[in-house]
Amino acid sequence: MHIVQVVNDSNEVVAAIVNGDELELLAQPLYTIALHAANQERKLDAVLSEFRTDATLSYDKAISDGRLRAPITHPEPANLLLTGTGLTHLGSAAPRSQMHEGENVEAKTAQPTDTQRMFDLGVAGGKPAAGEVGAQPEWFYKGTGHTLRAPFAEITMPDFALDGGEEAELAGIYIVNDQGRIFRVGFSLANEFSDHVTEKQNYLYLAHSKLRDCSIGPEIFVGELPEEIKGNVSLHRGGEQLWHRPFMSGEKHMCHSVSNLEYHHFKYATFCQPNQLHVHFFGAAVLSFGDDIALEDGDEMRIECDITTRPLSNVLKRVSASKPVIESL
């Protein structure tokens, strides 16, 4: 089952079930419906009948009219936490390790980088046996719901940024019920979007490089994640394709199991607070930055895969960032 969020004719954001080219509109946003299911400890698809309406909308029209929103949002955006892990996919370490080696030839022939060590830990212990704890992955904080952009909307790049580049990946969507119990809503296609030039300057700038806009969707896939997911990421400039690469995801192509990534995020009590919403990115396998592509204002980033029926598309927009003014009280 695939679920999106749209603006209905009453100018309200509501969830909708994807039925081919048609969207079957529900009566409430997905957060409200998912929290209702989590509090009753029922499956999401089992409670949807309580929220059905007779209203429908063309999927293509929802996109062309700009009525599509992120597939899940929180009524209090600060309680939607964007986080993620890196070095989770087989083959993802080489470009990252090369990025952090710099131009020092001696560094390239000496000890492996911290990036490579972290990747090796995942290969060795990222898929533990049932009941055991696996290797701890790289983890990063991305922001809150204030920087989550809708599918087909602009992703902004502040003028202090040195770069902005797509990161095509999957994300897990989680909700914490009134009792602090964690439930997975589903999975979504994601553009995690980072500043790789800033990161390349020094690995300790990784945290700065991640504090950027991002986008998920357009759909949440409700169900178990397939073992293998095939996708494609492409960049378009002036209506012409600038770059593209296929990518593979799912645990067949990962050195960490999803359950291991989930454990090492939710083992912290701060991420188990009632009514929180979490979008947790699972890591990218290919980057246009690795092929020396520099995105420009107006470029389109397009990501598609075989567990969604529509691509995730966003356009890069450079913006002036306001200078913070700090005042004494």
N, C-alpha and C positions, 0 to 999 in steps of 0.2 A: 504494500500500500504506500502511496505517495501523498504527502500533505503539503500544501502551500499556505501562505497567508495573502489575502487581498483586501483592498478597500471596497466595501459593498456600496450599494446605492444610497445608503444612509450615512455614508462617509465614516463608517466604522471599520476597523481592522478586524477581520475574522479569518478563521481557518477554513480551508476548503480541501475536499478530497479530489484528487486527479482521476478523472474517468476519460481516458483518451484525450480528445481535444476539448473536453468540457470540464469545468470545475463545479463541483457540488458544494455550495456554500453552507457552512455551519453557523451556529448562532453566536459563538464566542471565539475569542482568540485561542490559539493552541495552548498557550501557557495555562489559561483557565481550565481548559479541558484536561490537559495532562496532569495538573495538580489535583483535579477532582478524581481522576483515575488513581493517582498515586496515594491519595489519602484513603481511598477505598480499597487499595491493594488489588485493583483490577487491571486487566490488560486495556491498553488504549483503544483497540478496535472494538472492545466489548462495551465501551461507554459512548461511542460516537452516535449511536441511535438516539440518545437523549438530547443531542444537540443538532440534529438534522433539520433543515428547512427545505422549502420547495424551490428556493432560488438557485439559479445556475448562471454561469458566466463562461464565455469563450476564453480558453486559455490564451490564445494568440491575442485576443482583444485586451485581456488583462495586461499583457506585456506591452502592447503598442500604446495603450492608454496610460501607462505608468501607474497601474493600480496594484502591481505586485510589490509585496514587502518581504523582508527577511522571513523565512518560514517559521521562526519562533522569536518572540521578543518578550521582554519583562515590563510590567507596568511601572517599575522603578528601575531604570536602566543601570544604576550603580550595582544592582543585585544580579546582573547578568555578567558573569566573569568569563573573559576570553583568555585561555591558556593553551599551552601545547607542548609537544615534545619534538626533538629533532634526532637525526641519525638513527632513524627507526627502520629505514628501508634498505634492503640489500643493494649495494652499489651507490648509496647516497653519500658515503664517506669520502670518496675520491675527490669530487669537486670542492667539498667543504675543507678537506685537509689541505688541498692545494691553495685554497683561498687564504688559509691561515699560516702557510709556510712563508709567504712573501717571496722576495727575490733572493734571499740568502741561500746560496748553493750549499754551504756547509750545513744549514738547517735541514735541507732536503735529504742529506745523506747521513744525518746523525740519528737521534732518537725519533720515534714516531711522534707526531703531534698529539696534543690532548684530544683533538677531534678523533684521530685514529684510535687512540686508547679507549675512548668512550664507545666508539662503534664496536671495537673488539669485545668489550664487556657485554654489549647487547647480543652479539653473535654467540658468545659463549654461554650466556645465561639469561637471555631475554624471553625465553619460552619455557618457564618452569613447569614441572609436573604439577598436577592438581593438588592443591593444598599447600604448595610451597611458594616461597617468595623469590621472584627472579631479580635479575640485575636492575639497578635503578637507572632509568633513562635520563638523558638531558631534559631539562624542563625550563619553560620560560613563561613569563606573564605578558600578555598582549594588551590588556585593557578591559574596558567594560562595555556595556551595551551602547554607550554614547558613541563608540567608533565602529559599530557594526552597520555596514551599508547594505541596502537592499540589492537584490539581483537586478541587473540592467541599469543600475544607478552609477553615479560617479564615485570613484575612490579618490580621495584627495591626497595630495603630496605637499606637505608644508614647505615653504621656501627655505627653511634651514636644513632640510634633508639634502643629502648628497646624491640620492638615487631613490628610485621606487621600482620594485620588480615583483612580478607575480610569483606565487608559490602555490602550485596546484596540488591539492591534497584532499583527504577525507577528514571529517570531524565527527566526533561523537557528541550527542546532545543529551544532557542529563538534568533532571529536576530533583530537588530535595523536598520531601513532603513535610507536613506539619510536625512530624515526630523525628525529623532528622534522618529518615531513611532515603537512600539514593536509588533513583530509577532511571534507566536509560530510555529516552524517548525514541531515539533512532539515530540514523547517520545521515550526513549531508556532504555534498560536494562543497569545497571551500577554496577561496583564494585568500591565503593568509597574508600575503603582501608585506614585504620587508624592504629595508634600506641596506642592500648588500655592500655598497661602497663604504658606508660607515662601519659595518661589521668587519670588512676586510682591513681597515686601518689597524684594528686591534681586537682580538677576540673578546676582550672585556667590554667592548662596545656592543656586544650582542643584545644586551638588555635595551639599549637605546634604539637599536635598529628595529626592534619588534614593536615599539610603541607607535603604531601606525593604524590606519583604517584597515578593514578587512571585509570580506563578504562571504556569505554562505548561501546555499540553495541552488536553484530556486525551490527545490523540494527537500523534505525530510523523508528518507526511506525508512519505513517502520518494519522491522523484522531483523532476522539474523544477518550479519554481514557475510556475503559470499567469500569463499576462500581466495578467489581471484577476481580482481576488478580491472578491466581494461579501459583506458581513457586516452584523451588527446588534449593537449594544451596548445593554443595558437595565439599569436599576436597579429593585430591588423592595424595598418596605418593608411589613412586616406582611401579606405575601401579595399586595399590590397593586402594579401597575407604577407607578413614580414618574416615570420618564424613559426615553426611548429615542431612539436615532439610528441610521440606517444609516451604514455606512462602506465605503469602497472602498480596496483596496490592490492590490499587484502593480505591476510597473514601468509599466504604462499610467497609473497615478495617482501615480507617484513622480517626483521631479526628480533622483534619484540611481539609478543601476543597482545591483542587488544586488552585482554583481562589484566596483563601485567602493567600496561600503561595506565589503565583505570585504577589499579590498586595504588600505584605510586603517586597518583594525584589525590585520590580521596582518602589516603591514610592520614592526611592532615585534617584536624578537627575544624580548622577555619573554612574548609571547603564542604562542610557537612552541616551548614546552618540552615534551619528550616526556611523553605520557600526560595532558596537560591536557584538560579538557572546557570548551567555551565555549558560552554562550547569549548571542547577540547580538541585541538588540532593534532593529527597523528603523524605529521611530517611529510615533506615533499621529496620526491625521487629525482626530478629534473628541474632545472632552472635556466631561463633564457640568459641570465647573468653569466652563467658558465660558458656561454657561447659569445660573450662580449656584446650582448644586446643592451642598449640603453634606451629605455622607454621615454617617449616624449609626450607632451601635453596633447590629449585627444586620442592617443593610442587605445585600442580596444584589447582587453585581455579576455579570452574565451576558453572555458574549460568544459569538457563534456566527458561522460563516462557511461558505462552500461547499466548502472543502477538508477539513473535518472532519465526522464523523458525529454527534458529541455536542457540546454547548456546554461552554465553560469557565466554571464557576460557583464563586464564592468569597464568603464572608460576612465583613463587616468586624467585627473584635473589638478594642475598646480595651483596652489593658493597661497596668499600672504598670511603668515601666522602673526597673530597679535603678540606684541612683546609684553611679558608679564610685568605688572607693576605691584611691588610688594610694599605694603603700608604697615606702619606700626600701630598697634591699638593702645 
